[in-house]
Amino acid sequence: MKAVRFHAYGGIDVLEVEEVERPVPGPAQVLVEVRAAGIQPGETHIRTGALHARWPATFPSGQGSDLAGVVVETGPEVRGFAVGDEVLGFTHRRASQAEFVAVDDVNLVARPQGLPWDVAGSLYVAGTTAYATVFAVDPAPGDTVVVSGAAGGVGSLAVQLARRRGATVIGLASERNHAWLKERGVVPVAYGEGVAERIGQASGGRVDAFIDTFGDPYVELAVELGVRPERINTIRAWRSAARIGARTHGEGSAACAVVLGELARLAARGELVAPIARAYPLEQVREAFRDLEQGHTHGKIVLRP
C-alpha cells in the first residue's frame, strides 16, 4: 500500500509517499481502507523535531491520527464492527495518512448517515480538542467567552460548542471569516493591533473566559482583559500558561470514541458545522502541508488516499 513517511527531521521536502507493507490487524483491531485523513499543525512540529523532547519520532515515521473509511478485515476478538462497515476514528501510531490502517476497535465509531467523508476523517483531533477547551473553561449562560483562531480547525468548532452552552462568544479571526462566524451566532472581532480595545467594546467590558487556539500572546491578552487564570485555556502557549496558572487542556483530555461519536452525530444532524478548507490526494501531501503551514486556514485540510 501507499503511505506517508519521513526518514529524518526536516521541512516539507522530507515527506514521501512510499510503498509499504499493508498492515495485518491484531486480535482486537480492524483494517480500515482509508477514505479521508485530516492533517494537523502538530504533525508539522513533530516532523521538524521541534517537539522531540515531548513526542520523539522513530524513523521511518508515518503520520496521521484522524481517519475515516471502510472496514475490510477484522481480528478474531473484534466486537461491534464487521467487514463493510463505514467508520471514523483515530490511531495513536502515526499511521492514518495511508491507504490502509490497522485500528483498535475501541477507537472507532460508526459513521452516521449523511456525515461527509472529509468531515468524518478530520473530526477527531480538532473535535476532541475543541470539546476539551470548552469543558476546561466551563461556559454558562450569561458568560462571555473569547476564542482566538476562531475560524481555524479547532476554533471553528470551539465557538459552536461554547454557543451550545449558552454563552456569548467573541471570535478573533480575519475579516474574510467574519460572515461565517456571524452565521454561527458568534461576535467576530479582527485580531491585530488594538484587539484588546475591540474586545472590550464587543463584550461591554466583561470577559469571563478565554480559549486560545493560536498561541502567544493570547494568554497575556486574557490576563489583561481580567480573566481569571483558571478560566483561561490554551492549546499552544504552554510556557505562558505555566507562568500564570492557566489551563492547557487539549485533545488528550477528551481523546475517546464516546466524545468523537457525539461530535459526529451533531455534525451529521447539522448542529455542528465542521468546515473543510481543502482536500488533496495522498500523493500531494507536501502541497497539503505547504497550504496548512501558511496559516489562517478556515477549517480542516484533508488527504484522500
N, C-alpha and C positions, 0 to 999 in steps of 0.2 A: 504494500500500500504506500501511498504518498503521505508524508508528514513533515511539518516544520521542524527544523533542527538548527542549532548553532553549536559550534565546536570550541569557541573561545569567547570571552567577554569582548564586547565592542559595539560599534554602531550598527545601523540598519543593514549594512553590507555583509554582516556575518550571518544573517538569516538565509537559510537554504530550504528548498523543498526537495526532500530526498526519498528514495525508495528504501523502505524498511520492512522488517518482518511484521506481518499482521498479528496483532496480539491474540492470545488464547485466553478466554475468560476463566477466572478461578471458580471455585465451588459456589460462592455467593455473588458472582459477578455476571453481568450480561455484556455481550459485544454489541455496540451500537454503531450503525452506519450513520455517520455524521451528516446532517443537512445544513447546520449552521453552528458557528462557534464565535462568540464575541471576543474581542481583544481589549486589553486593559492597559492603562498608563503604568501600572505597577510592573507589568511584564517588560516594559522598556527599562525600568530601573534595575530589574534583575538581570537583564541581558547585558547592560553596560557594566555590571559589577558594583553599582552604587549601593546595592542592598546586600552585598556579600556577607557582611557581619550578621545580618538578620536572617536572610534567606539565600544561602550559598547555592550556586548551581554546580551540578556534576556533569561532566561532558562525555559524549554529546548530550545536549539538553534538548528536550522538547519544549513546547509552550502550550498554554491554554488550560483553563479550568471549566469555563462555560461550554455547554453543548446542548444540542437538540438533534434527534434523529430517530431511526427505526431500529428496533431490536432484531438482530439477525442470528443470534446464538445465545443460549443461556447455560450457566453452570448448573450442576445437579442439585444444589441447595438453594437455588433462587426461588423466592416466593413473591407472588403478585405480578410477575411480568412473564410474557411469552413472546415467542418469535412473531414479528409483525406489529407489535405494539409501538405506538408513537410516544416518545418520551422526551423529557427535558431534565437536566440535572447538572452535575458537576463532578470533577475529579480533582484530587489533590496531587496528582502525579505529573502535572505539566505535560498533558498529553492530548488535549481535545482538538488542537489545530492539526487535524489529520483526517484521513478518510474513514478510519475505524478507531474506536477507543473502547477498552475494557473498563467498565464502571461498576462499583459496588452497588448492589440493588438498593441499599438504604439511601443512596444519594440520588435517586431518580424519582420522578413523579410522572403520572400520565399527562400527555399534552392535552389540555382542554380543547374541545371543539371550537374552531374559529380563531385560535391563537396562531398568528403567523409564525412560520419557522424562524425568521430572523429575530423576532422578539423572543421566542422561546429559547433560542440559542444564545442570547445575550442578557438574560434576565438575572442569572444567579449572583454574580459579583456586585453589579450595580444595584440590584433589587434588595439583596440582603444587607448590603452596606447602608443603603438609604433607610431601610427598616430600622437598623441598629442606631443610626444617628438620630432619628426621630424619637425612638424609645429612650435614648440617653438623655435628651433634654425635656422629655415628658410634657409636650404642649397640651394645653387645655383650652376650652372655650374662653375667650376673653384675652388670651395671651397674644403677644406679638412676637413672631419668630422671624429672624433674618437668615437667609440661606445664601452663601456665596457660591459662585459657579452654578447658578440656579437653572441653567439650560443645558448643563453637561449630563453625562451618563448617569451619575449618582444624583446630582442636584435636581434634575428634571423629575425624578421620582420622589425625592425627599420633599419637595414643595407640595406635591399632591398628597402624600401621606400625612404631612402636617396639617394640610387643609382638611383632610378627613377627620382629624382630631378636633376640629372646630376652631383652630387658631387663625388669626390674621397673619398672612405670610408675605414678607417682603423679599423679593428675589433679586439678587445682584446679577446682572447679565448685560451683554452688549445690546444696543438698541435694536438690532435686527431680530432679536429674540423676544422683545417686549410684547409683541402682539400675541405670541404663543402663550406666554405667561399669563397675560390678562384673560385669555380664554379659559385658563385653569383656575381663575379666581385669585391669582397672585398679583400683588402690587409690584410692578417692575421698577427697579432703580438702576441707573447706569453706574458702573464702577469707575475708578479713576479718581483724580484729584477732586476734593470736595465731597467724597462719598459719605463721610460722617454727617455732614450738614443735610445732604439729600435724604439720608435715612431718618434723621431727626424730623425733617418736615413730613415724610411719609408716615412716620409712626406716631406723630404727635408728641414726640419727646420721650416715649417709653418703649424700651425693647426688653422683653422678658427672657428670650433665649436666642442662641446663635448657633447655627450649624455651618461649619466651614468645610467645604469640599475641595477648596482650591489650594490652601496653604498660606504661608506668611504673606501679608501681615495681618490676616483677618482675626487671629486670636487677640492681638493687641487692640484691633479696632473694637472687638466685642467688649473688652475691658473699658475702653474709652467711652463706649455707649452705656456703661453702667450695668452690664450683665454680670451676674454672679458666676464665679468660675465653675460651679457645679452644674450650671445650665449652659455652658459652652462645650461644644463637641467638635473636634477636628479629626479628619482622616489623613491629614498631611503634615501639619505643623506640630510634630511630637515634642520637640525641644521646648517650643513656646508653651505648649500645654503643660509640660512637666514643671516649668518655671512658675506658673501661676496656679496649678492645681486643676486645670480644665480636664475634660474627659476626652478619651481617644477611642471610642467605640467604633468599630468598623465591621467589615464582612465577617470576621471571626466571631463576633458577638452574636450573630444570628445565622450562622452557617449550618442550616439544616434543611432537609426536604420539606418539613412542615411549613416553614416560613415561605420557601420557594413555591410550594403548592398554592398557598393562599394568594401570593402575589400573581401567580399565573392565572388563577381564577378571576381575580379582579381585572387583570388585563384582558382576558377573553371576553368579559362582560362589558368592556369599555369603561370601567370605573377607574382604571389606572392606565394612562397613556404612556407607553414606552417608546419614545421616538427613535427611529433608526436613521442615522446620518447618511451612511452609505454601506453597500455590500461589495466585497471583492472576491474574485475566485481565489482559491487557496494558493495558486501559483503566483498571485500578486501580493503576497504577504508583505514584501518590502514596501510596496506602494501604500498598503493599508496602514502600516506603522508610520510611514512618512506623513500621511494625512493626519493620523492621530497626534503625532508629536508636534504638529503646528499649533495645537491648542485651539480652544474656542469652538470645539465641535458640539453641535446641537444633537445630543443623543449618542447612540452607540454606533460603532463601526463593527461590521461582521464579516467573517470569512465564510465562504461557501465551498466546501470540498467538492 
